[in-house]
Amino acid sequence: MAESDDSLLLGERTHLLHIGPHKTGTSAVQSALFDGRAELLGHGVYVPRARARRRKAGWAMGLAGRPAGTEVPPMRHWTDLVEEVAGVADMRVCVSNEDFGRATAEQARRLVDELGGDDVHVVAAVRNLDRLLPSLWQERVKAGIPDSYEDWLRVVLGDDPTPFERRDALGHHDVESMVDRWVEVVGPERFTLVVLDDNDPGDILRTFERLLGLPQQALRDQPAGSNRGISFAECEMVRALNAITESTGVPRPLRAHYISRGLIRGLKLNERPKPGPRGAVHPPWAWEWIREENARRASYVEACGVRVVGDPEKIRAIRPREDPGADYVPHVPVETMGEAVAEMLQVSIKREQDALTRAAEAEAELARLREARPEPWSRRAARRLRSR
């Protein structure tokens, strides 16, 4: 049942849980919410304290999404969030975390119970696979994989359901499974599904303004905080770097740190024209699968019974094929590459400076402990004997 704009406003004490999934405008929403946090309070909307999302809170209570090789955060991250939300009275609350979309049925019930109970309303987004799949591959390249788009796509669209890449891509974007899990907890009347418009990136922010009763432009796009994509050529450059560093034994989490926080940031903030295709181009064999799956997803959205914002036909729409030509070679301008590498060097320098600072602080603390430590009994006794 499609809703008109004036019917989106939620109750004054609603706790809005934005559950993603990832690559559906979540970073843009989180950055806009946090950047406008002080202003939103004046409009009766509370956003929990944190830069962007409370990732560690979700990981502490067991949600998927924690980077490989990292430890489970202490439970206090989750209890702090629960206590903060519980302490808000007579205001709308918005908690945004795309990892919520990965929650099992049991975890979804706990999230609802502990973050507002009957006051909770859930919002999620669904995106056309034609645009989503290249975006998901790009995220995996940012995380360190060296696979080409076509090689990655063969795994994701293959018959074997067990590989991580397939589960991470299709499993977490299975709109039918996600909606059914959450509706089982909150009911269809407390679930809003937004059909993402790839031709209007700001549309998701306008939807949140209407849900939360905010004036227009209260949520503003934050280019530095949003998870903007990079061009196909830039992604190929990162992929080549992944392949080279992986072959030399550089751990994936370590290189992802420098690439994501340095190189990728430099590429995203660069406003020079980007030659070549904007994103990865689907191989010919994948088009039919994408059309059929988009059609199935759109039909489900039309019939699922929750509140739907946007036109499900946008899920079916297929963009014109980009054909870079048989002779196309990915190219990144030298100036763009230089500025991106400079950003990566800044991350490396800061990491080294932070390590030196921590080492100096540890040495100073050790020296202080040595000075404060009581002199051993044997030394005091020997000194007394020598003085006799």
N, C-alpha and C positions, 0 to 999 in steps of 0.2 A: 504494500500500500504506500504509494508515493505521497510525500507530505509537502505542503506549501511552506514558504519561508516563515510566515507568521505563526505557524504551529510548532516550531522547533523549540521554543523557550521551555526550559526545564524549571521545576519547582525551586523556590528560594533556598531550600536546605538540601538540595540534591548534591550528592557526591558523584561527580562524573569520572568514571574510570575509562581512560583512553588506552586501548589494548593493542593498538597497531593494526596489523602486523608490520614488521620492518619493511622499509622501502615503500611506504605509502604516505609519505609526508610527515612522519613522526618527528624527525629532527627539526623541521621547520616549525611545527606546532610547539614543541618543547622550548625552542629558542625564543619564540615570540611570547610564550607564557612567562618565561623567566625574566626576559628583558622588560616586560611590562608589569612585573609582579606588584610593584608599589602602586602603580596606577590602577591595576585591577582591584586592589583592596578597596579603593574608593567607589568601585561599582559593585561591591558586595561579592567579589570572587576571590577565594583564597587559593594560592598555589604554594605547595610545600617548599620549604627552603632547600635549595640544591641547585647546582648549575645543571641545566637540562634535566635528565631523568634520574631517579634514585635507583640506579642500576644495582648497587650493592644490596639494597633492601630486598629486591626480588631474588637475587642470587642466594642471599642468606636463608631465605625461606624455601629454597630448592628449585626455583624456576630455571629452565634451560636458557642458554645464551651467554653463560660465563665463558670468557676466552680460554682456550685450551692451555693447560699448563699453569693456570692461576689457582690459588687456594679459595675455598669457600669462605666468604667474609663472615665475620662474627654476627651472631643473631641480633646484636644490639642495633644493627643498621635497619633491620625490619621492625623491631619493637619501637625504635625512635620514630619511624614513619607512622606507625599505627598510633602512637601516643600523640604525635603532632596533629594528625587528622582528627583524632577524637577530641582534641582540645578546641576545635573550631565550632563556634555556635552561631546559628542564625545567618549563615552565609553559604553560598555555593562553593564547593571545593572541586578542584580539577587535579587529578593525579594521572600523569601520562607516562607510560612505560611500555614500549613495544614488546618486551619480554612477557608481559601479561598475556599476550596473544598466544604464547607457547604453553600456557598453563594446562595441566591435565584437568579433568572434571573435578577431582578432589581439591586441587590447588585453586581452581576458579571459585569454588565454594568458600574456601578459606579467605581468599582475597576479598570477596564480597562481605563475608561475615565480619572481618576485622577492619575493613575500611569504610564502613558505613551501614552495613546491613540493608534494611528496607529503604534507606535513603539513596542507595547506589543505583545509578543508571550507567549502562555500558555503551561505549561508542567504538566502532571499528571501521576500517575502510577496506574496500576491494578495488583491485586495479586490473586493467587489461593486461593479459599475459604477453601480448606483442611488445609492450613497453617494459613490463616488469622483468621478464627473463634477462634481457641485456643488463638491466640495472642490478639484478642479483649476481650475475657473473662478475660485474665490475666490483661489487663489494667483496667477493671472494678473492679477486686479484689484489685488491687493497689489503686483504688479510694475509696474502702471501702465496696463493696458489700460482703455479706456472702454466696451467692448462689454457689452451686456446678456447675461444668461445664454442667452436664446433665440438671439440673434444669434451668440454664440460657439458654441453647440451646433450651429447649422446648418452652420458651417464644419467643426467637428470630426467631425460625422456625415455630412458631405456626400460626394459621389462623387469630388471632387478630392483626391488623396492628397498634394499638394505643399505646401499652406500650413503654416507653422510651427506654428500652433496645433493643427492636426490631428496633426502628427508628434510634437509635445511631449506631447500628451495620450494618444493611442492608441498611437503608436509605442513610447513608453517603457514603456507598460503592456501590451504584447503579451506575455502570459505564455508563450505557446507559443514565440515567437521567443527570448525571454530565457532560458528554461529550456534549450532546445535548444542555444543558443550555449555556455552554461556547462557543460552535461553533456558536450558534445564535448571539453571540456578536462579535467574532473575525474571524469567518469563518474557514473552515477545514484546510486551508493552513497555519494558524497561531496557530495550536494546535498540540502538540506532546504527544502521549500516550506511556508510557514505560511499557512493560510487565516485571514485577519483577521476577528475578531468585532467588528463595529461597536457591538454592545451591551455589550461588555466591553473598554474601551480598555486596561485593565491586563493583558489576556491575553498580549499580545506580550512584556511584561516577564517574566511567569511562564515563558514558553517559553524565553527566553534564560537564565533561571536554571537550568532543567533541562539545557539544552545545555551550559552551562559548569560545572555541578556546584556551583552556589551555593545557599546556604540561602534559604528563602522570605523575601521582602521585602528581600533584599540589594539588589535594584534597585528604587528608589523613584521614583515619578512626581515630576517637577520642573516644576510649572506655569509657572515663569518661563522655563524653557529649552525646553519642548516647543512644537511649532508648532500650537497649538490654533486651531480655527476661530473665526470671529466670526459673528454672526447675519446673516440675509439683509438686514435693515434697515441694519445697520452696513456691510455690504458695499456696499449701494446708496449709502450716504453717501460711501464711499471712491471708488466709481465716478464719482459726480457730481463729486467733487474732481478726479479724473483728467481728466474731459472738459473741465472749466473750465480747468485748468492747461495741458492740451495745446493748447487753442485759443489760449492766450496765449503759446505758444512755450516753456514751461518744459520742458527736456529730461527724458525719461522716467527715465533713471537717477538724476537729481538728485532728482526728486520722490519716486521710489521709496525713496530713502535716508531722507528725512524721514518718509514715510508708514509704511514698514516698521519703522523703529527708534523712531519716536515715536508716531504716531497708532495704529497697529495694536497696539503693545505696551500702550498705555493701554486700548484696548478689550478686549484679551485678559485683562488683569489685573483688570478691573472685574467684580465678582461680583454686580452687581444683576441682577434678573430681566430677560430679554431678550424684549420683546413681539414677536409675529408669528412667522413660520416660522423654524425653526432654520437651515435652509439653503435654497438656491434650489430652486424647485419645477419639475419637468420639465413642459414643454409637452405637451399630449395626444398630438401626433404622434410624440414620442420614446419613448413607453413600450414599444411593440412591439419597436423596435430593441434597447432595453436588455434586455428579457426574452430575446430570441433570442440576443443576444451573451453574456449571463450564462450561459445554458444551454450554449452552445458552450464557453465557458471552463471551466465546471464539469466537463463531460464530458472535456475534455483533462486537467484536473488528476487526475481519477479514473483515467485510463489512462496517464499519462506515465511511470510507473515509478520516480520518485524518492520519497524519504521525504516523506510528507505529514503535517503536523500540523494538526489541526482538521477540521471537517466541510465537505466541498465543497458540501453543500446550502446553506450560508450564502452561497455565491456566487450561487445561484439565487434566494434569498429576495428578495422585493420588499416594501418597507415600505408601509403604507397611505398612500394619496395624501393629501397636505396640501392643503387648499383654503382659502386665506386669504379667499376671497370676492372678488367683482367690485369691491367698494368699498374693498378694502384699500389703504392708503397706507403705505409703509414709514416707521417712526417710531423715532427714537433719542431716549431721554430727555435732557433738557437737561443734567442733571448728568453723565451718561455722556459726552456730547459735550464738555463743558467739561474734564473730566479728561483725555480723550484728546488734545484740542488742547494742554493744558498739557504733556503728555509730548512732543508734537511741538516745542513751543517750547523745551523743555529740550535736545532734540537740536540745534536751531538755535543756541541760545546756546553750547552746548559746541563746536559746529563753528566758530563765530566766535572763541571764546576760543582754541581750538587753532590757528586760523589766525594770530591775533595773537601767540601764543607762538612759533610757527615763524618769523614775520617778525622778531620781536625777537631770536631766536637767530641767524637769518641775518645780521642787521645787526651783532650783536656779533661774530660770526665774521669778517665783512668788516672791521670796525674792527681786530680783532686782526691780520689779515693785512696791513693797511695799515701798522700799527706795526712789524711784523716784517720788512716788505719792505726790502731794502737801498736806500739812496738812489741814484738814477740817477747814472752817471758824469758826465754833463754838468753836473749841479748841483754836484757836488763840485769839478769843475774851475773852474767860474765862481766859486765861493766862494774857492778858492785864489788866483785872479787878483785878486779884489777885495782880498784881504789883503796883497798885495805893495805 
